[in-house]
Amino acid sequence: MEEFSQVISYVAYLLPAIVVGLVSYFFFKGHTANEEGRRRYLVQKEAQNKVLPMRLQAYERLTLLLERIDPNKLLIRVKPFSDEVSKYEELIIKNIEQEFEHNVTQQIYITPECWNLINAAKNATIHIIRQAAMHEKDGDADSMREYLLRNFMEEITPSQKALAYIKKEVGELF
């Protein structure tokens, strides 16, 4: 019996130490998880402050791309060097492709939906130019320009649609 009472007295001494150990373990576990979350938040906030200007610059460059491949502005800027419709068609499409390739790296800073819309605007513009070239195959390059400009005066261009989406997306950043 004496041994049993001695074991109970040891347990009586150890029980408060075990309770204190468990409480401190859970307290420090919660504290370290909270600190880790706080550190992660601060790092993410710092990264956001550095990335936001880069994202805005990407949106600016893509806006410039869309403005430059907009048929209304492109046809005024890129004048035909010969009367052949096919050569003018090639020149315009080459100009669009060069503008696009110059800005292709900007896709890493924008949403995939926005990039897909910009790519679709480029492809739609090229398709419309090819259709106009087929329509005016008997004419000259100036008649093709007039045909395209007349058609786009009345319609919203693919570039304008993509530009509206960019403006909406940038508005959501703030």
PLY file of the C-alpha trace (Angstrom):
ply
format ascii 1.0
element vertex 174
property float x
property float y
property float z
element edge 173
property int vertex1
property int vertex2
end_header
0.00 0.00 0.00
2.80 2.30 0.75
4.08 1.88 -2.80
0.65 2.71 -4.17
0.44 5.91 -2.14
3.94 6.79 -3.28
2.91 6.37 -6.98
-0.16 8.53 -6.37
1.98 11.23 -4.79
4.35 11.16 -7.81
1.36 11.45 -10.16
0.01 14.28 -8.03
3.33 16.12 -8.46
3.62 15.34 -12.18
0.01 16.11 -13.16
0.32 19.92 -12.86
3.59 19.81 -14.82
1.95 17.76 -17.60
-1.04 20.12 -17.74
1.26 23.17 -17.90
3.34 21.48 -20.62
0.27 20.69 -22.74
-1.15 24.20 -22.36
2.16 25.80 -23.27
2.58 23.43 -26.26
-0.80 24.42 -27.74
-0.23 28.08 -26.95
3.15 28.18 -28.70
1.85 26.10 -31.60
-0.94 28.65 -32.18
1.46 31.54 -31.70
4.00 30.23 -34.23
1.24 29.51 -36.78
-0.04 33.07 -36.34
3.46 34.50 -36.75
4.04 32.43 -39.88
0.77 33.69 -41.35
1.71 37.28 -40.51
5.14 36.90 -42.14
3.57 35.35 -45.23
1.08 38.24 -45.42
3.86 40.83 -45.16
5.91 39.12 -47.87
2.85 38.90 -50.12
2.02 42.55 -49.48
5.59 43.58 -50.35
5.51 41.48 -53.52
2.16 43.00 -54.48
3.63 46.49 -54.12
6.41 45.52 -56.53
4.23 43.56 -58.98
1.38 46.06 -59.32
3.46 48.66 -61.21
4.71 45.93 -63.54
1.15 44.74 -64.19
0.01 48.28 -64.90
2.91 48.73 -67.31
1.91 45.50 -69.08
-1.66 46.77 -69.42
-0.30 50.04 -70.81
1.83 48.25 -73.38
-1.04 46.00 -74.41
-3.28 49.04 -74.74
-0.70 50.54 -77.07
-0.59 47.26 -79.01
-4.36 47.28 -79.45
-4.31 50.90 -80.53
-1.56 50.21 -83.06
-3.32 47.18 -84.59
-6.71 48.87 -84.67
-7.56 48.91 -88.40
-8.69 52.55 -88.35
-5.28 53.68 -87.10
-3.19 50.97 -88.75
-4.45 51.74 -92.26
-3.68 55.43 -91.84
-0.22 54.75 -90.41
0.83 51.99 -92.84
0.50 53.25 -96.36
0.81 50.97 -99.40
4.12 51.04 -101.25
2.63 49.46 -104.38
-0.79 49.12 -105.95
-0.95 45.35 -105.47
-3.54 44.29 -102.92
-1.62 41.16 -101.93
1.55 43.10 -101.11
-0.38 45.61 -99.05
-2.18 42.77 -97.29
1.17 41.16 -96.44
2.55 44.49 -95.22
-0.37 45.12 -92.89
-0.39 41.58 -91.51
3.37 41.65 -91.03
2.99 44.91 -89.12
0.32 43.39 -86.87
2.42 40.28 -86.22
5.49 42.37 -85.36
3.53 44.49 -82.90
2.10 41.37 -81.30
5.45 39.57 -81.06
7.01 42.67 -79.52
4.50 42.49 -76.67
4.03 38.73 -76.27
5.96 38.65 -72.97
3.37 40.88 -71.30
1.02 37.91 -71.02
2.69 36.81 -67.78
1.41 39.91 -66.00
-2.23 39.75 -67.06
-5.06 37.28 -66.67
-5.37 34.43 -69.18
-8.83 35.68 -70.18
-7.45 39.08 -71.07
-4.57 37.59 -73.04
-6.93 35.30 -74.95
-9.09 38.29 -75.83
-6.07 40.27 -77.08
-4.94 37.28 -79.15
-8.46 36.89 -80.54
-8.55 40.61 -81.44
-5.29 40.24 -83.35
-6.53 37.15 -85.20
-9.90 38.75 -85.97
-8.19 41.84 -87.37
-5.97 39.71 -89.60
-9.01 37.71 -90.73
-10.90 40.89 -91.62
-7.92 42.21 -93.58
-7.69 38.94 -95.52
-11.40 39.07 -96.27
-11.06 42.64 -97.52
-8.13 41.62 -99.72
-10.23 38.85 -101.23
-13.14 41.27 -101.72
-10.92 43.85 -103.42
-8.69 41.44 -105.35
-9.54 43.14 -108.64
-8.88 46.63 -107.24
-5.77 48.30 -105.94
-4.37 48.78 -102.44
-6.03 52.17 -102.00
-9.46 50.72 -102.76
-8.81 48.02 -100.14
-7.91 50.70 -97.59
-11.07 52.64 -98.39
-13.17 49.49 -98.12
-11.72 48.63 -94.70
-11.97 52.18 -93.38
-15.57 52.46 -94.55
-16.50 49.19 -92.84
-14.78 50.05 -89.56
-16.23 53.54 -89.36
-19.60 51.93 -88.67
-18.51 48.98 -86.51
-16.66 48.40 -83.29
-13.26 46.92 -84.09
-11.91 43.82 -82.33
-9.22 46.02 -80.79
-11.82 48.32 -79.29
-13.62 45.37 -77.72
-10.37 44.06 -76.21
-9.47 47.55 -75.01
-12.80 47.82 -73.18
-12.02 44.54 -71.41
-8.55 45.79 -70.41
-10.08 48.96 -68.95
-12.55 46.87 -66.96
-9.80 44.58 -65.67
-7.54 47.47 -64.65
-10.49 49.06 -62.88
-10.84 45.90 -60.79
-7.24 46.25 -59.55
-8.18 49.28 -57.48
0 1
1 2
2 3
3 4
4 5
5 6
6 7
7 8
8 9
9 10
10 11
11 12
12 13
13 14
14 15
15 16
16 17
17 18
18 19
19 20
20 21
21 22
22 23
23 24
24 25
25 26
26 27
27 28
28 29
29 30
30 31
31 32
32 33
33 34
34 35
35 36
36 37
37 38
38 39
39 40
40 41
41 42
42 43
43 44
44 45
45 46
46 47
47 48
48 49
49 50
50 51
51 52
52 53
53 54
54 55
55 56
56 57
57 58
58 59
59 60
60 61
61 62
62 63
63 64
64 65
65 66
66 67
67 68
68 69
69 70
70 71
71 72
72 73
73 74
74 75
75 76
76 77
77 78
78 79
79 80
80 81
81 82
82 83
83 84
84 85
85 86
86 87
87 88
88 89
89 90
90 91
91 92
92 93
93 94
94 95
95 96
96 97
97 98
98 99
99 100
100 101
101 102
102 103
103 104
104 105
105 106
106 107
107 108
108 109
109 110
110 111
111 112
112 113
113 114
114 115
115 116
116 117
117 118
118 119
119 120
120 121
121 122
122 123
123 124
124 125
125 126
126 127
127 128
128 129
129 130
130 131
131 132
132 133
133 134
134 135
135 136
136 137
137 138
138 139
139 140
140 141
141 142
142 143
143 144
144 145
145 146
146 147
147 148
148 149
149 150
150 151
151 152
152 153
153 154
154 155
155 156
156 157
157 158
158 159
159 160
160 161
161 162
162 163
163 164
164 165
165 166
166 167
167 168
168 169
169 170
170 171
171 172
172 173
